[in-house]
């Protein structure tokens, strides 16, 4: 029955559901806004990833550059929430996005705005290092890469699908933070600027074989060596 419902109706239903859920949780006024205060950011935590060359890699880099312009405008105050889709909005041709690769329903497809999942993934990984609270994150269901093709460890991904799957991060620090990026044809660096230097967590993605699937346990280790498991996700091999 669901397949006969127009995509526009499904999308609007999902947007309404998210709005209602945020309203009930009191989140509507907690989302990060554009820069409001001039603050000297003296601390930085960084993650760098290469771009893997493909026939649509130029479009992917182009799409990521458009999205990062919106994200870098935000300043996230203590207790506020960064939402990937509230920052970036829907990726459309009108906004300048091009066709890229997306993993949808376990299959690689070409779609407008494809490639943004590398951006959401590197933000997620950097937020773990900065000891921020992950409110929402979705792993991909399928591992499409061989080991020599990986630009990030398996388990460090964050799937984003407009209105359906978001990446949401809460600033649990006692001072404002903001994301910035350095992008060229070979790599992307995600930086979290903080008001002060803070200890950086070590993040490990521990792989556990589970028959034809593979489980990944995400471990965060603080400066004192205390280890915390923050989640386990499972991948099928394509």
ChimeraX commands (.cxc) that place a marker at each C-alpha (Angstrom):
marker #1 position 0.00,0.00,0.00 radius 0.5
marker #1 position 2.84,2.40,0.88 radius 0.5
marker #1 position 4.26,2.23,-2.65 radius 0.5
marker #1 position 1.12,3.93,-4.00 radius 0.5
marker #1 position 1.52,6.98,-1.74 radius 0.5
marker #1 position 3.22,9.90,-3.58 radius 0.5
marker #1 position 6.74,10.75,-2.38 radius 0.5
marker #1 position 5.72,14.36,-1.66 radius 0.5
marker #1 position 3.03,13.19,0.78 radius 0.5
marker #1 position 5.46,10.82,2.51 radius 0.5
marker #1 position 8.03,13.60,2.80 radius 0.5
marker #1 position 5.56,16.11,4.25 radius 0.5
marker #1 position 4.32,13.49,6.71 radius 0.5
marker #1 position 7.89,12.85,7.91 radius 0.5
marker #1 position 8.57,16.58,8.26 radius 0.5
marker #1 position 5.36,17.04,10.25 radius 0.5
marker #1 position 6.23,14.08,12.47 radius 0.5
marker #1 position 9.67,15.53,13.22 radius 0.5
marker #1 position 8.21,18.96,13.94 radius 0.5
marker #1 position 5.64,17.48,16.31 radius 0.5
marker #1 position 8.27,15.39,18.07 radius 0.5
marker #1 position 10.57,18.41,18.51 radius 0.5
marker #1 position 7.64,20.47,19.79 radius 0.5
marker #1 position 6.72,17.85,22.39 radius 0.5
marker #1 position 10.36,17.52,23.51 radius 0.5
marker #1 position 10.79,21.30,23.74 radius 0.5
marker #1 position 13.54,21.33,21.12 radius 0.5
marker #1 position 12.20,23.96,18.73 radius 0.5
marker #1 position 14.16,26.80,20.35 radius 0.5
marker #1 position 17.26,24.72,21.02 radius 0.5
marker #1 position 18.60,24.39,17.49 radius 0.5
marker #1 position 21.83,26.21,16.64 radius 0.5
marker #1 position 21.56,29.59,14.95 radius 0.5
marker #1 position 23.94,31.77,12.96 radius 0.5
marker #1 position 26.83,33.52,14.73 radius 0.5
marker #1 position 25.50,35.75,17.52 radius 0.5
marker #1 position 28.58,36.45,19.62 radius 0.5
marker #1 position 32.17,37.25,18.73 radius 0.5
marker #1 position 34.21,34.71,20.66 radius 0.5
marker #1 position 37.94,33.91,20.46 radius 0.5
marker #1 position 38.09,30.19,19.72 radius 0.5
marker #1 position 41.37,29.00,21.21 radius 0.5
marker #1 position 40.83,25.24,21.03 radius 0.5
marker #1 position 40.41,22.91,18.06 radius 0.5
marker #1 position 39.67,19.22,17.45 radius 0.5
marker #1 position 40.14,17.96,13.90 radius 0.5
marker #1 position 39.45,14.94,11.68 radius 0.5
marker #1 position 40.83,14.60,8.17 radius 0.5
marker #1 position 39.65,12.23,5.43 radius 0.5
marker #1 position 40.71,11.69,1.81 radius 0.5
marker #1 position 38.32,11.87,-1.11 radius 0.5
marker #1 position 38.22,8.61,-3.05 radius 0.5
marker #1 position 38.27,9.19,-6.80 radius 0.5
marker #1 position 35.20,8.08,-8.75 radius 0.5
marker #1 position 33.29,9.20,-11.84 radius 0.5
marker #1 position 31.12,11.46,-9.63 radius 0.5
marker #1 position 33.74,12.58,-7.12 radius 0.5
marker #1 position 33.87,16.12,-8.52 radius 0.5
marker #1 position 30.13,16.45,-7.99 radius 0.5
marker #1 position 30.45,15.06,-4.48 radius 0.5
marker #1 position 33.08,17.65,-3.53 radius 0.5
marker #1 position 30.93,20.36,-5.12 radius 0.5
marker #1 position 27.91,19.28,-3.05 radius 0.5
marker #1 position 29.92,19.12,0.17 radius 0.5
marker #1 position 31.24,22.65,-0.39 radius 0.5
marker #1 position 27.69,24.01,-0.73 radius 0.5
marker #1 position 26.56,22.25,2.47 radius 0.5
marker #1 position 29.57,23.35,4.53 radius 0.5
marker #1 position 28.84,27.00,3.73 radius 0.5
marker #1 position 25.57,26.64,5.62 radius 0.5
marker #1 position 27.07,24.68,8.51 radius 0.5
marker #1 position 29.93,27.12,9.13 radius 0.5
marker #1 position 27.41,29.95,9.61 radius 0.5
marker #1 position 26.20,28.32,12.83 radius 0.5
marker #1 position 27.33,28.95,16.36 radius 0.5
marker #1 position 26.27,26.24,18.80 radius 0.5
marker #1 position 25.79,27.57,22.32 radius 0.5
marker #1 position 25.88,25.35,25.45 radius 0.5
marker #1 position 22.83,23.09,25.49 radius 0.5
marker #1 position 21.96,23.81,21.85 radius 0.5
marker #1 position 21.53,21.18,19.14 radius 0.5
marker #1 position 23.22,20.90,15.76 radius 0.5
marker #1 position 20.91,19.29,13.20 radius 0.5
marker #1 position 22.46,18.42,9.84 radius 0.5
marker #1 position 19.23,18.93,7.90 radius 0.5
marker #1 position 18.15,22.07,9.72 radius 0.5
marker #1 position 21.54,23.53,8.82 radius 0.5
marker #1 position 21.74,22.31,5.22 radius 0.5
marker #1 position 18.09,22.04,4.18 radius 0.5
marker #1 position 16.91,19.90,1.30 radius 0.5
marker #1 position 19.52,19.44,-1.43 radius 0.5
marker #1 position 18.01,20.63,-4.72 radius 0.5
marker #1 position 19.23,21.65,-8.16 radius 0.5
marker #1 position 17.90,25.14,-7.48 radius 0.5
marker #1 position 20.42,25.46,-4.63 radius 0.5
marker #1 position 23.22,24.36,-6.96 radius 0.5
marker #1 position 23.53,20.71,-5.94 radius 0.5
marker #1 position 24.60,18.17,-8.55 radius 0.5
marker #1 position 24.05,14.44,-9.03 radius 0.5
marker #1 position 26.16,12.23,-6.78 radius 0.5
marker #1 position 26.16,8.75,-5.30 radius 0.5
marker #1 position 23.83,7.85,-2.45 radius 0.5
marker #1 position 23.34,4.57,-0.63 radius 0.5
marker #1 position 19.55,4.20,-0.45 radius 0.5
marker #1 position 17.78,1.05,0.68 radius 0.5
marker #1 position 21.04,-0.86,0.57 radius 0.5
marker #1 position 21.71,0.07,-3.07 radius 0.5
marker #1 position 24.00,2.66,-4.63 radius 0.5
marker #1 position 21.99,5.19,-6.60 radius 0.5
marker #1 position 22.60,8.50,-8.28 radius 0.5
marker #1 position 20.65,11.38,-6.80 radius 0.5
marker #1 position 20.77,15.17,-6.44 radius 0.5
marker #1 position 22.98,16.05,-3.48 radius 0.5
marker #1 position 24.71,12.69,-3.43 radius 0.5
marker #1 position 27.88,12.39,-1.39 radius 0.5
marker #1 position 26.77,14.38,1.65 radius 0.5
marker #1 position 27.05,11.30,3.87 radius 0.5
marker #1 position 30.83,11.70,3.92 radius 0.5
marker #1 position 30.28,15.17,5.36 radius 0.5
marker #1 position 27.83,13.98,8.03 radius 0.5
marker #1 position 30.17,11.09,8.86 radius 0.5
marker #1 position 33.23,13.25,9.44 radius 0.5
marker #1 position 31.15,15.61,11.61 radius 0.5
marker #1 position 29.95,12.62,13.67 radius 0.5
marker #1 position 33.49,11.26,14.11 radius 0.5
marker #1 position 34.85,14.67,15.18 radius 0.5
marker #1 position 31.99,15.18,17.63 radius 0.5
marker #1 position 32.89,11.88,19.32 radius 0.5
marker #1 position 36.47,13.12,19.76 radius 0.5
marker #1 position 35.15,16.34,21.31 radius 0.5
marker #1 position 32.96,14.41,23.78 radius 0.5
marker #1 position 29.73,15.94,22.50 radius 0.5
marker #1 position 26.41,14.16,22.97 radius 0.5
marker #1 position 25.07,12.32,19.93 radius 0.5
marker #1 position 21.28,12.63,19.95 radius 0.5
marker #1 position 20.61,11.02,16.57 radius 0.5
marker #1 position 22.84,9.09,14.21 radius 0.5
marker #1 position 22.07,6.36,11.69 radius 0.5
marker #1 position 24.68,3.92,10.36 radius 0.5
marker #1 position 24.41,2.65,6.81 radius 0.5
marker #1 position 23.02,-0.86,6.62 radius 0.5
marker #1 position 25.46,-2.07,3.97 radius 0.5
marker #1 position 29.25,-1.92,3.76 radius 0.5
marker #1 position 30.05,-1.14,0.12 radius 0.5
marker #1 position 33.82,-0.72,0.47 radius 0.5
marker #1 position 36.82,-3.01,0.32 radius 0.5
marker #1 position 39.53,-2.26,2.87 radius 0.5
marker #1 position 41.79,-0.39,0.43 radius 0.5
marker #1 position 38.87,1.87,-0.59 radius 0.5
marker #1 position 37.95,3.18,2.87 radius 0.5
marker #1 position 38.25,6.88,3.64 radius 0.5
marker #1 position 37.11,6.33,7.26 radius 0.5
marker #1 position 36.88,3.34,9.62 radius 0.5
marker #1 position 33.82,1.12,9.28 radius 0.5
marker #1 position 31.42,2.32,11.97 radius 0.5
marker #1 position 32.36,6.01,11.65 radius 0.5
marker #1 position 29.62,6.74,9.14 radius 0.5
marker #1 position 26.40,8.71,9.60 radius 0.5
marker #1 position 23.68,8.26,7.00 radius 0.5
marker #1 position 21.52,11.32,6.31 radius 0.5
marker #1 position 18.28,11.28,4.33 radius 0.5
marker #1 position 16.28,14.51,4.29 radius 0.5
marker #1 position 13.30,14.33,6.69 radius 0.5
marker #1 position 13.99,10.66,7.46 radius 0.5
marker #1 position 17.51,10.34,8.89 radius 0.5
marker #1 position 19.28,13.23,10.57 radius 0.5
marker #1 position 22.54,13.73,12.44 radius 0.5
marker #1 position 21.91,15.62,15.68 radius 0.5
marker #1 position 24.59,16.64,18.16 radius 0.5
marker #1 position 24.16,18.47,21.47 radius 0.5
marker #1 position 26.77,20.90,22.77 radius 0.5
marker #1 position 27.38,19.58,26.29 radius 0.5
marker #1 position 30.34,21.90,26.80 radius 0.5
marker #1 position 30.12,25.02,28.94 radius 0.5
marker #1 position 31.02,27.29,26.03 radius 0.5
marker #1 position 30.05,27.87,22.37 radius 0.5
marker #1 position 31.46,25.73,19.57 radius 0.5
marker #1 position 31.35,25.84,15.80 radius 0.5
marker #1 position 32.24,23.60,12.86 radius 0.5
marker #1 position 34.64,24.71,10.15 radius 0.5
marker #1 position 36.09,22.82,7.18 radius 0.5
marker #1 position 39.09,22.77,4.87 radius 0.5
marker #1 position 38.32,21.21,1.50 radius 0.5
marker #1 position 40.46,20.63,-1.57 radius 0.5
marker #1 position 40.42,18.11,-4.42 radius 0.5
marker #1 position 42.15,15.45,-2.33 radius 0.5
marker #1 position 40.71,15.72,1.17 radius 0.5
marker #1 position 38.33,17.23,3.69 radius 0.5
marker #1 position 39.16,18.33,7.24 radius 0.5
marker #1 position 36.42,18.91,9.81 radius 0.5
marker #1 position 37.35,21.15,12.71 radius 0.5
marker #1 position 35.41,21.89,15.87 radius 0.5
marker #1 position 36.47,25.25,17.26 radius 0.5
marker #1 position 36.10,25.57,21.04 radius 0.5
marker #1 position 36.56,28.48,23.41 radius 0.5
marker #1 position 39.28,26.59,25.29 radius 0.5
marker #1 position 41.62,23.70,24.70 radius 0.5
marker #1 position 40.04,20.49,25.97 radius 0.5
marker #1 position 41.30,16.91,26.15 radius 0.5
marker #1 position 40.47,14.92,23.04 radius 0.5
marker #1 position 38.83,11.53,23.29 radius 0.5
marker #1 position 40.29,8.55,21.51 radius 0.5
marker #1 position 37.68,6.80,19.39 radius 0.5
marker #1 position 37.93,3.15,18.40 radius 0.5
marker #1 position 35.68,1.13,16.11 radius 0.5
marker #1 position 35.98,-2.47,17.23 radius 0.5
marker #1 position 34.99,-5.02,14.62 radius 0.5
marker #1 position 33.13,-8.18,15.65 radius 0.5
marker #1 position 32.44,-10.86,13.04 radius 0.5
marker #1 position 28.84,-12.07,13.05 radius 0.5
marker #1 position 28.45,-14.62,10.26 radius 0.5
marker #1 position 27.94,-12.86,6.92 radius 0.5
marker #1 position 27.41,-9.58,8.74 radius 0.5
marker #1 position 29.85,-7.52,10.74 radius 0.5
marker #1 position 29.16,-5.76,14.02 radius 0.5
marker #1 position 31.02,-2.61,15.01 radius 0.5
marker #1 position 31.27,-1.48,18.61 radius 0.5
marker #1 position 32.10,2.22,19.02 radius 0.5
marker #1 position 34.35,2.88,22.01 radius 0.5
marker #1 position 35.26,6.29,23.41 radius 0.5
marker #1 position 38.31,6.54,25.69 radius 0.5
marker #1 position 38.87,9.71,27.75 radius 0.5
marker #1 position 42.15,11.25,28.92 radius 0.5
marker #1 position 42.15,9.08,32.07 radius 0.5
marker #1 position 41.80,5.89,30.06 radius 0.5
marker #1 position 38.15,5.35,30.97 radius 0.5
marker #1 position 36.41,3.47,28.19 radius 0.5
marker #1 position 32.73,3.74,27.26 radius 0.5
marker #1 position 30.80,1.89,24.59 radius 0.5
marker #1 position 28.35,4.27,22.96 radius 0.5
marker #1 position 26.71,1.88,20.53 radius 0.5
marker #1 position 26.87,-1.18,18.32 radius 0.5
marker #1 position 25.84,-1.22,14.65 radius 0.5
marker #1 position 25.67,-4.01,12.10 radius 0.5
marker #1 position 26.55,-4.06,8.41 radius 0.5
marker #1 position 25.83,-6.45,5.59 radius 0.5
marker #1 position 28.51,-6.86,2.95 radius 0.5
marker #1 position 27.50,-5.81,-0.55 radius 0.5
marker link #1:1,2 radius 0.2
marker link #1:2,3 radius 0.2
marker link #1:3,4 radius 0.2
marker link #1:4,5 radius 0.2
marker link #1:5,6 radius 0.2
marker link #1:6,7 radius 0.2
marker link #1:7,8 radius 0.2
marker link #1:8,9 radius 0.2
marker link #1:9,10 radius 0.2
marker link #1:10,11 radius 0.2
marker link #1:11,12 radius 0.2
marker link #1:12,13 radius 0.2
marker link #1:13,14 radius 0.2
marker link #1:14,15 radius 0.2
marker link #1:15,16 radius 0.2
marker link #1:16,17 radius 0.2
marker link #1:17,18 radius 0.2
marker link #1:18,19 radius 0.2
marker link #1:19,20 radius 0.2
marker link #1:20,21 radius 0.2
marker link #1:21,22 radius 0.2
marker link #1:22,23 radius 0.2
marker link #1:23,24 radius 0.2
marker link #1:24,25 radius 0.2
marker link #1:25,26 radius 0.2
marker link #1:26,27 radius 0.2
marker link #1:27,28 radius 0.2
marker link #1:28,29 radius 0.2
marker link #1:29,30 radius 0.2
marker link #1:30,31 radius 0.2
marker link #1:31,32 radius 0.2
marker link #1:32,33 radius 0.2
marker link #1:33,34 radius 0.2
marker link #1:34,35 radius 0.2
marker link #1:35,36 radius 0.2
marker link #1:36,37 radius 0.2
marker link #1:37,38 radius 0.2
marker link #1:38,39 radius 0.2
marker link #1:39,40 radius 0.2
marker link #1:40,41 radius 0.2
marker link #1:41,42 radius 0.2
marker link #1:42,43 radius 0.2
marker link #1:43,44 radius 0.2
marker link #1:44,45 radius 0.2
marker link #1:45,46 radius 0.2
marker link #1:46,47 radius 0.2
marker link #1:47,48 radius 0.2
marker link #1:48,49 radius 0.2
marker link #1:49,50 radius 0.2
marker link #1:50,51 radius 0.2
marker link #1:51,52 radius 0.2
marker link #1:52,53 radius 0.2
marker link #1:53,54 radius 0.2
marker link #1:54,55 radius 0.2
marker link #1:55,56 radius 0.2
marker link #1:56,57 radius 0.2
marker link #1:57,58 radius 0.2
marker link #1:58,59 radius 0.2
marker link #1:59,60 radius 0.2
marker link #1:60,61 radius 0.2
marker link #1:61,62 radius 0.2
marker link #1:62,63 radius 0.2
marker link #1:63,64 radius 0.2
marker link #1:64,65 radius 0.2
marker link #1:65,66 radius 0.2
marker link #1:66,67 radius 0.2
marker link #1:67,68 radius 0.2
marker link #1:68,69 radius 0.2
marker link #1:69,70 radius 0.2
marker link #1:70,71 radius 0.2
marker link #1:71,72 radius 0.2
marker link #1:72,73 radius 0.2
marker link #1:73,74 radius 0.2
marker link #1:74,75 radius 0.2
marker link #1:75,76 radius 0.2
marker link #1:76,77 radius 0.2
marker link #1:77,78 radius 0.2
marker link #1:78,79 radius 0.2
marker link #1:79,80 radius 0.2
marker link #1:80,81 radius 0.2
marker link #1:81,82 radius 0.2
marker link #1:82,83 radius 0.2
marker link #1:83,84 radius 0.2
marker link #1:84,85 radius 0.2
marker link #1:85,86 radius 0.2
marker link #1:86,87 radius 0.2
marker link #1:87,88 radius 0.2
marker link #1:88,89 radius 0.2
marker link #1:89,90 radius 0.2
marker link #1:90,91 radius 0.2
marker link #1:91,92 radius 0.2
marker link #1:92,93 radius 0.2
marker link #1:93,94 radius 0.2
marker link #1:94,95 radius 0.2
marker link #1:95,96 radius 0.2
marker link #1:96,97 radius 0.2
marker link #1:97,98 radius 0.2
marker link #1:98,99 radius 0.2
marker link #1:99,100 radius 0.2
marker link #1:100,101 radius 0.2
marker link #1:101,102 radius 0.2
marker link #1:102,103 radius 0.2
marker link #1:103,104 radius 0.2
marker link #1:104,105 radius 0.2
marker link #1:105,106 radius 0.2
marker link #1:106,107 radius 0.2
marker link #1:107,108 radius 0.2
marker link #1:108,109 radius 0.2
marker link #1:109,110 radius 0.2
marker link #1:110,111 radius 0.2
marker link #1:111,112 radius 0.2
marker link #1:112,113 radius 0.2
marker link #1:113,114 radius 0.2
marker link #1:114,115 radius 0.2
marker link #1:115,116 radius 0.2
marker link #1:116,117 radius 0.2
marker link #1:117,118 radius 0.2
marker link #1:118,119 radius 0.2
marker link #1:119,120 radius 0.2
marker link #1:120,121 radius 0.2
marker link #1:121,122 radius 0.2
marker link #1:122,123 radius 0.2
marker link #1:123,124 radius 0.2
marker link #1:124,125 radius 0.2
marker link #1:125,126 radius 0.2
marker link #1:126,127 radius 0.2
marker link #1:127,128 radius 0.2
marker link #1:128,129 radius 0.2
marker link #1:129,130 radius 0.2
marker link #1:130,131 radius 0.2
marker link #1:131,132 radius 0.2
marker link #1:132,133 radius 0.2
marker link #1:133,134 radius 0.2
marker link #1:134,135 radius 0.2
marker link #1:135,136 radius 0.2
marker link #1:136,137 radius 0.2
marker link #1:137,138 radius 0.2
marker link #1:138,139 radius 0.2
marker link #1:139,140 radius 0.2
marker link #1:140,141 radius 0.2
marker link #1:141,142 radius 0.2
marker link #1:142,143 radius 0.2
marker link #1:143,144 radius 0.2
marker link #1:144,145 radius 0.2
marker link #1:145,146 radius 0.2
marker link #1:146,147 radius 0.2
marker link #1:147,148 radius 0.2
marker link #1:148,149 radius 0.2
marker link #1:149,150 radius 0.2
marker link #1:150,151 radius 0.2
marker link #1:151,152 radius 0.2
marker link #1:152,153 radius 0.2
marker link #1:153,154 radius 0.2
marker link #1:154,155 radius 0.2
marker link #1:155,156 radius 0.2
marker link #1:156,157 radius 0.2
marker link #1:157,158 radius 0.2
marker link #1:158,159 radius 0.2
marker link #1:159,160 radius 0.2
marker link #1:160,161 radius 0.2
marker link #1:161,162 radius 0.2
marker link #1:162,163 radius 0.2
marker link #1:163,164 radius 0.2
marker link #1:164,165 radius 0.2
marker link #1:165,166 radius 0.2
marker link #1:166,167 radius 0.2
marker link #1:167,168 radius 0.2
marker link #1:168,169 radius 0.2
marker link #1:169,170 radius 0.2
marker link #1:170,171 radius 0.2
marker link #1:171,172 radius 0.2
marker link #1:172,173 radius 0.2
marker link #1:173,174 radius 0.2
marker link #1:174,175 radius 0.2
marker link #1:175,176 radius 0.2
marker link #1:176,177 radius 0.2
marker link #1:177,178 radius 0.2
marker link #1:178,179 radius 0.2
marker link #1:179,180 radius 0.2
marker link #1:180,181 radius 0.2
marker link #1:181,182 radius 0.2
marker link #1:182,183 radius 0.2
marker link #1:183,184 radius 0.2
marker link #1:184,185 radius 0.2
marker link #1:185,186 radius 0.2
marker link #1:186,187 radius 0.2
marker link #1:187,188 radius 0.2
marker link #1:188,189 radius 0.2
marker link #1:189,190 radius 0.2
marker link #1:190,191 radius 0.2
marker link #1:191,192 radius 0.2
marker link #1:192,193 radius 0.2
marker link #1:193,194 radius 0.2
marker link #1:194,195 radius 0.2
marker link #1:195,196 radius 0.2
marker link #1:196,197 radius 0.2
marker link #1:197,198 radius 0.2
marker link #1:198,199 radius 0.2
marker link #1:199,200 radius 0.2
marker link #1:200,201 radius 0.2
marker link #1:201,202 radius 0.2
marker link #1:202,203 radius 0.2
marker link #1:203,204 radius 0.2
marker link #1:204,205 radius 0.2
marker link #1:205,206 radius 0.2
marker link #1:206,207 radius 0.2
marker link #1:207,208 radius 0.2
marker link #1:208,209 radius 0.2
marker link #1:209,210 radius 0.2
marker link #1:210,211 radius 0.2
marker link #1:211,212 radius 0.2
marker link #1:212,213 radius 0.2
marker link #1:213,214 radius 0.2
marker link #1:214,215 radius 0.2
marker link #1:215,216 radius 0.2
marker link #1:216,217 radius 0.2
marker link #1:217,218 radius 0.2
marker link #1:218,219 radius 0.2
marker link #1:219,220 radius 0.2
marker link #1:220,221 radius 0.2
marker link #1:221,222 radius 0.2
marker link #1:222,223 radius 0.2
marker link #1:223,224 radius 0.2
marker link #1:224,225 radius 0.2
marker link #1:225,226 radius 0.2
marker link #1:226,227 radius 0.2
marker link #1:227,228 radius 0.2
marker link #1:228,229 radius 0.2
marker link #1:229,230 radius 0.2
marker link #1:230,231 radius 0.2
marker link #1:231,232 radius 0.2
marker link #1:232,233 radius 0.2
marker link #1:233,234 radius 0.2
marker link #1:234,235 radius 0.2
marker link #1:235,236 radius 0.2
marker link #1:236,237 radius 0.2
marker link #1:237,238 radius 0.2
view
